[in-house]
Amino acid sequence: MVIGQYGSDGTSNNYVLDTESTQTILNLSGYSNGFYTVALVCDGTIVDAKTLIKQ
């Protein structure tokens, strides 16, 4: 899940992950520059989150 931060409208985008893959590529070209939170959600619970800065 990618969640907008700092003045965004609070929308989020969900991405389904392949559990057999060790990496996932997200296309961020449609995102404005700024700070985002990338959260790993498992069974409806956030299990990890990192800050993403798009410049």
Backbone hydrogen bonds, N-H to C=O, Kabsch-Sander energy under -0.5 kcal/mol:
donor,donor_aa,acceptor,acceptor_aa,energy
2,V,13,N,-2.6
3,I,1,M,-0.5
3,I,37,T,-3.1
4,G,11,T,-1.7
5,Q,35,F,-1.4
13,N,2,V,-2.1
19,T,17,L,-0.7
21,S,18,D,-1.8
26,L,24,T,-0.6
28,L,26,L,-0.9
31,Y,28,L,-1.8
34,G,54,K,-2.1
36,Y,52,L,-2.8
37,T,3,I,-2.7
38,V,50,K,-3.1
39,A,1,M,-3.1
39,A,37,T,-0.6
40,L,48,D,-3.2
41,V,39,A,-0.7
42,C,45,T,-2.8
45,T,42,C,-1.6
47,V,40,L,-3.0
47,V,45,T,-0.6
48,D,40,L,-1.1
50,K,38,V,-2.3
52,L,36,Y,-3.1
54,K,34,G,-3.0
54,K,52,L,-0.6
55,Q,53,I,-0.6
